[in-house]
Amino acid sequence: QVQLVESGGGLVQAGGSLRLSCAASRRTGTDYAMGWFRQAPGKEREFVAVISGNSASTIYTNSVKGRFTISRENAKNTVSLQMNSLKPEDTAVYYCAAATWYSSGTIRDTQTYDYWGQGTQVTVSS
């Protein structure tokens, strides 16, 4: 069992930056891919970014490419999401998640992930 706790959300003006962090309750090492998802009011939870266990691969949804960067520090059991040039449409609750079994075809699906954090609110004002 892995517990995930997100932090770093808040209110920021458009064009600003935030850094989200996710701390795991135990060592995840290279066993888990770590992803970030978000859910805006009235919308389904959507994929944002994922990083492989050894940090060799990252995938981003098109709307955040070039603005968001996902990274991880396995020694500290943490994964981060650096968000720059934020837009009002980035407003959502952001969730950290961990997946043990996945493929390139399923890594964007919420059903692929075994563990989820409680979420952190990000609000971008115009």
Disulfide bonds with the S-S distance in Angstrom:
Cys22-Cys96 2.11
